[in-house]
Amino acid sequence: MKRIMLSMLLLALSAVPAFYEQVKNPVTTVVRDMLTGRQKNIVAAAEEMPADKYNYKPTPDQMTFGHLITHIVEANNLLCAKTADVPEPKVAELKDTDGKEKLVTALKASFEFCGTALPKADDSKLGDMVDVFGDKKGPRAFAAIALASSWADHYGMEAMYLRLNGLTPPTAQKKK
């Protein structure tokens, strides 16, 4: 029994260095690693909302669901480009009144752009000053942090809109 315990302890200790390996670009690697899950949930929520509810807004002062999708597309394209130091993609202007199919297609394309841009991101450039929003300057790190936090905020908004329409958000649905 002691031999088995000692073997298990040695095996566990041999794995410890793997947990502490140096990651070359820890910040941009984490943002890039977040992309897959956030993309899955945000796109699934957009697909879950019925087409006739894309003009829904909870209160008169809030944006429509369609406007939220256009906002996510614009944020992805801008913030992924700024984080990775690549040009924003040239895309056709979207309107929040465009149909669900067009908006979901643009949403998927914005995440595909992030998927090609973020591998080019490099932590050594996070201190570079860039134009973030209009004439507002900030370090490139702001774009990376804003990107990650916007994915959480945007999915939370989608989930709220879905629930207010009697629908279950993707992350709350029972696994099949």
C-alpha positions as CSV (number, residue, x, y, z in Angstrom):
1,M,0.0,0.0,0.0
2,K,2.8,2.4,0.9
3,R,4.4,1.6,-2.4
4,I,1.3,2.6,-4.3
5,M,0.9,5.8,-2.3
6,L,4.6,6.7,-2.9
7,S,4.2,6.0,-6.7
8,M,1.1,8.1,-6.8
9,L,2.9,11.0,-5.0
10,L,5.9,10.8,-7.3
11,L,3.6,10.8,-10.3
12,A,1.7,13.8,-9.0
13,L,4.9,15.7,-8.2
14,S,6.3,15.0,-11.7
15,A,3.3,16.8,-13.2
16,V,3.9,20.0,-11.1
17,P,6.5,21.6,-13.4
18,A,3.9,21.4,-16.3
19,F,1.6,23.7,-14.2
20,Y,4.4,26.2,-13.9
21,E,5.7,26.3,-17.4
22,Q,6.3,29.7,-18.7
23,V,3.8,30.8,-21.3
24,K,5.3,33.2,-23.9
25,N,2.2,35.4,-24.2
26,P,0.1,34.7,-21.1
27,V,-2.4,37.6,-21.6
28,T,-3.1,37.2,-25.3
29,T,-3.0,33.4,-24.9
30,V,-5.8,33.5,-22.3
31,V,-7.9,35.9,-24.5
32,R,-7.4,33.6,-27.5
33,D,-8.3,30.5,-25.4
34,M,-11.5,32.2,-24.3
35,L,-12.6,32.8,-27.9
36,T,-14.0,29.3,-28.6
37,G,-16.4,29.1,-25.7
38,R,-17.5,32.7,-26.0
39,Q,-18.1,32.4,-29.7
40,K,-20.1,29.2,-29.2
41,N,-22.4,30.8,-26.6
42,I,-22.9,34.1,-28.2
43,V,-23.7,32.6,-31.6
44,A,-26.0,30.0,-30.1
45,A,-27.9,32.7,-28.3
46,A,-28.3,34.7,-31.5
47,E,-29.5,31.6,-33.2
48,E,-31.9,30.8,-30.4
49,M,-33.8,34.1,-30.7
50,P,-36.6,33.9,-33.2
51,A,-36.3,36.1,-36.2
52,D,-39.5,38.0,-35.3
53,K,-37.9,38.9,-31.9
54,Y,-34.9,40.7,-33.3
55,N,-36.7,44.0,-33.0
56,Y,-37.5,43.2,-29.3
57,K,-36.2,45.5,-26.6
58,P,-37.0,45.2,-22.9
59,T,-37.6,48.9,-22.4
60,P,-37.9,51.9,-24.7
61,D,-34.4,53.1,-23.6
62,Q,-32.7,49.8,-24.4
63,M,-31.4,48.6,-27.7
64,T,-33.1,46.0,-29.8
65,F,-31.8,42.5,-30.0
66,G,-30.8,43.1,-33.6
67,H,-28.9,46.2,-32.5
68,L,-27.1,44.2,-29.9
69,I,-25.9,41.8,-32.6
70,T,-24.6,44.6,-34.7
71,H,-22.9,46.0,-31.7
72,I,-21.2,42.7,-31.0
73,V,-20.0,42.4,-34.6
74,E,-18.5,45.9,-34.5
75,A,-16.9,45.3,-31.1
76,N,-15.4,42.0,-32.2
77,N,-14.0,43.5,-35.4
78,L,-12.6,46.6,-33.6
79,L,-11.2,45.0,-30.5
80,C,-9.7,41.9,-32.1
81,A,-8.0,44.1,-34.7
82,K,-6.6,46.4,-31.9
83,T,-5.5,43.5,-29.7
84,A,-3.7,41.8,-32.5
85,D,-2.4,44.9,-34.3
86,V,-4.0,44.0,-37.6
87,P,-6.4,46.0,-39.7
88,E,-10.1,45.7,-39.1
89,P,-11.9,43.7,-41.8
90,K,-13.8,45.5,-44.5
91,V,-17.4,44.6,-44.0
92,A,-20.7,45.8,-45.3
93,E,-22.5,48.1,-43.0
94,L,-25.1,46.4,-40.9
95,K,-28.4,47.8,-39.7
96,D,-30.1,46.5,-36.6
97,T,-33.2,46.0,-38.8
98,D,-31.4,43.6,-41.1
99,G,-32.8,40.1,-41.0
100,K,-31.7,37.5,-38.5
101,E,-29.9,35.4,-41.2
102,K,-27.8,38.4,-42.3
103,L,-27.0,39.4,-38.7
104,V,-26.1,35.9,-37.6
105,T,-23.8,35.5,-40.6
106,A,-22.1,38.8,-39.8
107,L,-21.7,37.7,-36.2
108,K,-20.1,34.4,-37.2
109,A,-17.8,36.2,-39.6
110,S,-16.7,38.6,-36.8
111,F,-15.7,35.7,-34.6
112,E,-13.9,34.0,-37.5
113,F,-12.0,37.3,-37.9
114,C,-11.1,37.1,-34.2
115,G,-10.0,33.5,-34.8
116,T,-7.5,34.6,-37.4
117,A,-6.4,37.9,-35.8
118,L,-5.8,36.8,-32.2
119,P,-3.1,34.2,-33.0
120,K,-1.1,37.3,-34.2
121,A,-1.4,39.1,-30.8
122,D,1.8,39.4,-28.8
123,D,2.0,40.5,-25.2
124,S,5.1,42.6,-25.9
125,K,2.8,45.0,-27.8
126,L,0.2,45.4,-25.0
127,G,1.9,48.6,-23.8
128,D,1.7,50.3,-27.2
129,M,-0.6,53.3,-27.3
130,V,-3.4,52.9,-29.9
131,D,-6.6,54.7,-30.8
132,V,-9.2,52.6,-29.0
133,F,-12.5,54.3,-29.5
134,G,-12.6,57.3,-31.8
135,D,-10.1,59.8,-30.5
136,K,-9.6,58.0,-27.2
137,K,-6.1,56.5,-26.8
138,G,-5.0,53.8,-24.5
139,P,-2.6,50.9,-24.3
140,R,-3.3,47.9,-26.5
141,A,-4.0,46.0,-23.3
142,F,-7.2,48.0,-22.9
143,A,-8.5,46.4,-26.2
144,A,-7.6,42.9,-25.0
145,I,-9.3,43.4,-21.6
146,A,-12.3,45.2,-23.2
147,L,-12.7,42.3,-25.7
148,A,-12.8,39.7,-23.0
149,S,-15.2,41.6,-20.8
150,S,-17.4,42.5,-23.7
151,W,-17.9,38.9,-24.5
152,A,-19.2,38.3,-21.0
153,D,-21.4,41.5,-21.1
154,H,-22.8,40.7,-24.5
155,Y,-23.7,37.1,-23.7
156,G,-25.3,38.3,-20.4
157,M,-27.5,40.8,-22.4
158,E,-28.4,38.1,-24.9
159,A,-29.4,35.7,-22.1
160,M,-31.6,38.4,-20.5
161,Y,-33.3,39.1,-23.8
162,L,-33.9,35.4,-24.3
163,R,-35.3,34.9,-20.8
164,L,-37.6,37.8,-21.2
165,N,-39.0,36.1,-24.2
166,G,-39.5,32.8,-22.4
167,L,-36.4,31.1,-23.9
168,T,-33.5,29.4,-22.1
169,P,-30.0,30.7,-22.9
170,P,-27.6,28.2,-24.2
171,T,-25.5,27.9,-21.0
172,A,-28.7,27.2,-19.0
173,Q,-30.0,24.5,-21.3
174,K,-29.8,20.9,-20.2
175,K,-27.0,18.9,-21.8
176,K,-28.2,16.3,-24.2
